[in-house]
Amino acid sequence: MSLPELSIIGNKPSQHLVRTANSKVFLIAVIAATGGLLFGFDTGVISGALPFLKEYWQLSDKQIEWVTTTVLLGAVLGALTSGKLSDFLGRKKMIIVNAIIFSIGALGCALARNIDVLIVMRVVVGIAIGITSYVAPMYIAEVSPTRRRGALVTLNQLMITIGILVSYIADFIFSSDANLQSWRWMFAIGFFPALILLIGMFFLPESPRWLIGKNRLEEGKRILAQVEDPDLIEKTFDDLKEDVAI
């Protein structure tokens, strides 16, 4: 999907197309911020699943600690590697890869046959969380108009909070003392926003900053023209060229 370029009537862009472009940019930010929702969901869902896991597998205190903390170990690994990978692959492709990791982690946790598999899958989820913490806000910032960048970037933090709330709601809905495997459904819910993120990102543009940094100037400027305020396109383009040249 490509955003419509602004047409100029006289010396001013069509207001209808300006509003359309603004709506498209907001949609881009919402889809990318779904990674933040997954961040919050996978962080919070364990709180409701843990009592069922403990009883289902008769877990020791040590095993409970591993299930709880390994997601943090994975997050550290994901955060440490996401910078170089996103510079190499591009922001868009990195988020697509991360959506796949989230999907694998969610299904892996839901279908785990033993505690060891669950621990490994929690590490996988943690890696995705670490990548999201770096790439999602960066992508949103790089595709946002200068004048609305701050507001749109905070959308990612809002989605993290919403994700935590969704995890608690899912835990409440699927909690059943009559079914000790209800924890599987709690984890499985995380697959659906991951699928939305995966599909949605295929229709979104690459970061203009990354494209300009890769010397793909025409492509970068074309996308910049679709997301930036018309009166700031040339200045922003020149600023980006200077920034990436440093």
Contacts in CASP RR format, 6 or more apart in sequence:
PFRMAT RR
TARGET T0000
AUTHOR 0000-0000-0000
METHOD contacts of the structure
MODEL  1
MSLPELSIIGNKPSQHLVRTANSKVFLIAVIAATGGLLFGFDTGVISGAL
PFLKEYWQLSDKQIEWVTTTVLLGAVLGALTSGKLSDFLGRKKMIIVNAI
IFSIGALGCALARNIDVLIVMRVVVGIAIGITSYVAPMYIAEVSPTRRRG
ALVTLNQLMITIGILVSYIADFIFSSDANLQSWRWMFAIGFFPALILLIG
MFFLPESPRWLIGKNRLEEGKRILAQVEDPDLIEKTFDDLKEDVAI
1 203 0 8 1.000
1 204 0 8 1.000
2 205 0 8 1.000
2 226 0 8 1.000
3 21 0 8 1.000
3 24 0 8 1.000
3 25 0 8 1.000
3 205 0 8 1.000
3 223 0 8 1.000
3 226 0 8 1.000
3 227 0 8 1.000
4 17 0 8 1.000
4 20 0 8 1.000
4 21 0 8 1.000
4 24 0 8 1.000
4 226 0 8 1.000
5 222 0 8 1.000
5 225 0 8 1.000
5 226 0 8 1.000
6 13 0 8 1.000
6 14 0 8 1.000
6 17 0 8 1.000
6 18 0 8 1.000
6 21 0 8 1.000
6 225 0 8 1.000
6 226 0 8 1.000
6 230 0 8 1.000
7 13 0 8 1.000
7 14 0 8 1.000
7 17 0 8 1.000
8 14 0 8 1.000
8 230 0 8 1.000
13 230 0 8 1.000
18 230 0 8 1.000
21 226 0 8 1.000
21 227 0 8 1.000
22 145 0 8 1.000
22 148 0 8 1.000
24 226 0 8 1.000
24 227 0 8 1.000
25 143 0 8 1.000
25 144 0 8 1.000
25 145 0 8 1.000
25 148 0 8 1.000
25 152 0 8 1.000
25 227 0 8 1.000
26 152 0 8 1.000
28 140 0 8 1.000
28 143 0 8 1.000
28 204 0 8 1.000
28 205 0 8 1.000
28 227 0 8 1.000
29 140 0 8 1.000
29 143 0 8 1.000
29 144 0 8 1.000
29 152 0 8 1.000
29 155 0 8 1.000
30 155 0 8 1.000
31 196 0 8 1.000
31 197 0 8 1.000
31 200 0 8 1.000
31 201 0 8 1.000
31 204 0 8 1.000
32 95 0 8 1.000
32 136 0 8 1.000
32 139 0 8 1.000
32 140 0 8 1.000
32 143 0 8 1.000
32 156 0 8 1.000
32 197 0 8 1.000
32 201 0 8 1.000
32 204 0 8 1.000
33 136 0 8 1.000
33 140 0 8 1.000
33 155 0 8 1.000
33 156 0 8 1.000
33 158 0 8 1.000
33 159 0 8 1.000
34 159 0 8 1.000
34 193 0 8 1.000
34 196 0 8 1.000
34 197 0 8 1.000
35 95 0 8 1.000
35 98 0 8 1.000
35 99 0 8 1.000
35 102 0 8 1.000
35 132 0 8 1.000
35 136 0 8 1.000
35 156 0 8 1.000
35 159 0 8 1.000
35 193 0 8 1.000
35 197 0 8 1.000
36 132 0 8 1.000
36 136 0 8 1.000
36 156 0 8 1.000
36 159 0 8 1.000
36 160 0 8 1.000
36 163 0 8 1.000
37 159 0 8 1.000
37 160 0 8 1.000
37 162 0 8 1.000
37 163 0 8 1.000
37 166 0 8 1.000
37 193 0 8 1.000
38 102 0 8 1.000
38 128 0 8 1.000
38 129 0 8 1.000
38 132 0 8 1.000
38 163 0 8 1.000
38 190 0 8 1.000
38 193 0 8 1.000
38 194 0 8 1.000
38 197 0 8 1.000
39 129 0 8 1.000
39 130 0 8 1.000
39 132 0 8 1.000
39 133 0 8 1.000
39 136 0 8 1.000
39 159 0 8 1.000
39 160 0 8 1.000
39 163 0 8 1.000
40 159 0 8 1.000
40 160 0 8 1.000
40 161 0 8 1.000
40 162 0 8 1.000
40 163 0 8 1.000
40 164 0 8 1.000
40 167 0 8 1.000
41 163 0 8 1.000
41 164 0 8 1.000
41 166 0 8 1.000
41 167 0 8 1.000
41 170 0 8 1.000
41 189 0 8 1.000
41 190 0 8 1.000
41 193 0 8 1.000
42 71 0 8 1.000
42 102 0 8 1.000
42 106 0 8 1.000
42 125 0 8 1.000
42 126 0 8 1.000
42 128 0 8 1.000
42 129 0 8 1.000
42 167 0 8 1.000
42 190 0 8 1.000
43 71 0 8 1.000
43 129 0 8 1.000
43 164 0 8 1.000
43 167 0 8 1.000
44 163 0 8 1.000
44 164 0 8 1.000
44 167 0 8 1.000
44 168 0 8 1.000
45 167 0 8 1.000
45 170 0 8 1.000
45 171 0 8 1.000
45 186 0 8 1.000
45 187 0 8 1.000
45 189 0 8 1.000
45 190 0 8 1.000
46 67 0 8 1.000
46 68 0 8 1.000
46 71 0 8 1.000
46 122 0 8 1.000
47 167 0 8 1.000
47 168 0 8 1.000
47 171 0 8 1.000
48 168 0 8 1.000
48 171 0 8 1.000
48 175 0 8 1.000
48 183 0 8 1.000
48 186 0 8 1.000
49 171 0 8 1.000
49 183 0 8 1.000
49 186 0 8 1.000
49 187 0 8 1.000
50 64 0 8 1.000
50 67 0 8 1.000
50 68 0 8 1.000
52 175 0 8 1.000
52 180 0 8 1.000
52 181 0 8 1.000
52 182 0 8 1.000
52 183 0 8 1.000
53 59 0 8 1.000
53 64 0 8 1.000
53 67 0 8 1.000
53 115 0 8 1.000
53 118 0 8 1.000
53 183 0 8 1.000
54 64 0 8 1.000
55 180 0 8 1.000
56 180 0 8 1.000
56 181 0 8 1.000
56 183 0 8 1.000
57 63 0 8 1.000
57 114 0 8 1.000
57 115 0 8 1.000
59 67 0 8 1.000
59 115 0 8 1.000
63 115 0 8 1.000
66 119 0 8 1.000
67 115 0 8 1.000
67 118 0 8 1.000
67 119 0 8 1.000
67 122 0 8 1.000
70 119 0 8 1.000
70 122 0 8 1.000
70 123 0 8 1.000
70 126 0 8 1.000
71 122 0 8 1.000
71 123 0 8 1.000
71 125 0 8 1.000
71 126 0 8 1.000
71 129 0 8 1.000
72 126 0 8 1.000
73 123 0 8 1.000
73 126 0 8 1.000
74 123 0 8 1.000
74 124 0 8 1.000
74 125 0 8 1.000
74 126 0 8 1.000
74 127 0 8 1.000
74 129 0 8 1.000
74 130 0 8 1.000
75 126 0 8 1.000
75 127 0 8 1.000
75 129 0 8 1.000
75 130 0 8 1.000
75 133 0 8 1.000
76 130 0 8 1.000
77 123 0 8 1.000
77 126 0 8 1.000
77 127 0 8 1.000
77 130 0 8 1.000
78 126 0 8 1.000
78 127 0 8 1.000
78 128 0 8 1.000
78 129 0 8 1.000
78 130 0 8 1.000
78 131 0 8 1.000
78 134 0 8 1.000
79 130 0 8 1.000
79 131 0 8 1.000
79 133 0 8 1.000
79 134 0 8 1.000
81 131 0 8 1.000
82 94 0 8 1.000
82 130 0 8 1.000
82 131 0 8 1.000
82 133 0 8 1.000
82 134 0 8 1.000
82 135 0 8 1.000
83 134 0 8 1.000
83 135 0 8 1.000
85 94 0 8 1.000
85 97 0 8 1.000
85 131 0 8 1.000
86 94 0 8 1.000
86 134 0 8 1.000
86 135 0 8 1.000
86 138 0 8 1.000
87 210 0 8 1.000
89 97 0 8 1.000
90 206 0 8 1.000
90 207 0 8 1.000
90 210 0 8 1.000
91 135 0 8 1.000
91 138 0 8 1.000
91 139 0 8 1.000
91 142 0 8 1.000
91 206 0 8 1.000
91 207 0 8 1.000
91 210 0 8 1.000
92 139 0 8 1.000
92 201 0 8 1.000
92 204 0 8 1.000
92 205 0 8 1.000
92 206 0 8 1.000
92 207 0 8 1.000
94 131 0 8 1.000
94 135 0 8 1.000
95 135 0 8 1.000
95 136 0 8 1.000
95 139 0 8 1.000
95 197 0 8 1.000
95 201 0 8 1.000
96 198 0 8 1.000
96 201 0 8 1.000
96 202 0 8 1.000
98 128 0 8 1.000
98 131 0 8 1.000
98 132 0 8 1.000
98 135 0 8 1.000
98 197 0 8 1.000
99 194 0 8 1.000
99 195 0 8 1.000
99 197 0 8 1.000
99 198 0 8 1.000
99 201 0 8 1.000
100 198 0 8 1.000
101 124 0 8 1.000
101 127 0 8 1.000
101 128 0 8 1.000
101 131 0 8 1.000
102 125 0 8 1.000
102 128 0 8 1.000
102 190 0 8 1.000
102 193 0 8 1.000
102 194 0 8 1.000
102 197 0 8 1.000
103 191 0 8 1.000
103 194 0 8 1.000
103 195 0 8 1.000
103 198 0 8 1.000
104 121 0 8 1.000
104 124 0 8 1.000
105 121 0 8 1.000
105 124 0 8 1.000
105 125 0 8 1.000
105 128 0 8 1.000
106 125 0 8 1.000
106 187 0 8 1.000
106 188 0 8 1.000
106 189 0 8 1.000
106 190 0 8 1.000
106 191 0 8 1.000
106 194 0 8 1.000
107 188 0 8 1.000
107 191 0 8 1.000
108 117 0 8 1.000
108 118 0 8 1.000
108 121 0 8 1.000
108 124 0 8 1.000
108 187 0 8 1.000
109 118 0 8 1.000
109 121 0 8 1.000
109 122 0 8 1.000
109 125 0 8 1.000
109 187 0 8 1.000
110 184 0 8 1.000
110 185 0 8 1.000
110 187 0 8 1.000
110 188 0 8 1.000
110 191 0 8 1.000
111 184 0 8 1.000
112 118 0 8 1.000
112 121 0 8 1.000
136 156 0 8 1.000
137 153 0 8 1.000
137 156 0 8 1.000
138 207 0 8 1.000
139 207 0 8 1.000
140 152 0 8 1.000
140 153 0 8 1.000
140 155 0 8 1.000
140 156 0 8 1.000
141 149 0 8 1.000
141 150 0 8 1.000
141 152 0 8 1.000
141 153 0 8 1.000
142 207 0 8 1.000
142 208 0 8 1.000
142 209 0 8 1.000
142 210 0 8 1.000
143 204 0 8 1.000
143 205 0 8 1.000
143 207 0 8 1.000
143 208 0 8 1.000
143 223 0 8 1.000
143 227 0 8 1.000
144 150 0 8 1.000
144 152 0 8 1.000
144 153 0 8 1.000
144 227 0 8 1.000
145 227 0 8 1.000
145 228 0 8 1.000
145 229 0 8 1.000
145 232 0 8 1.000
146 228 0 8 1.000
146 229 0 8 1.000
146 232 0 8 1.000
146 236 0 8 1.000
147 229 0 8 1.000
147 232 0 8 1.000
166 189 0 8 1.000
167 186 0 8 1.000
170 185 0 8 1.000
170 186 0 8 1.000
170 189 0 8 1.000
171 186 0 8 1.000
174 182 0 8 1.000
174 183 0 8 1.000
174 185 0 8 1.000
174 186 0 8 1.000
174 189 0 8 1.000
175 182 0 8 1.000
176 182 0 8 1.000
205 223 0 8 1.000
205 226 0 8 1.000
205 227 0 8 1.000
206 219 0 8 1.000
206 220 0 8 1.000
206 223 0 8 1.000
208 220 0 8 1.000
208 221 0 8 1.000
208 223 0 8 1.000
208 224 0 8 1.000
208 227 0 8 1.000
208 240 0 8 1.000
209 240 0 8 1.000
209 243 0 8 1.000
209 244 0 8 1.000
211 217 0 8 1.000
211 219 0 8 1.000
211 220 0 8 1.000
211 223 0 8 1.000
212 220 0 8 1.000
212 221 0 8 1.000
212 237 0 8 1.000
212 240 0 8 1.000
212 241 0 8 1.000
212 244 0 8 1.000
213 240 0 8 1.000
213 244 0 8 1.000
217 241 0 8 1.000
221 233 0 8 1.000
221 237 0 8 1.000
224 233 0 8 1.000
224 236 0 8 1.000
224 237 0 8 1.000
224 240 0 8 1.000
225 233 0 8 1.000
228 236 0 8 1.000
END
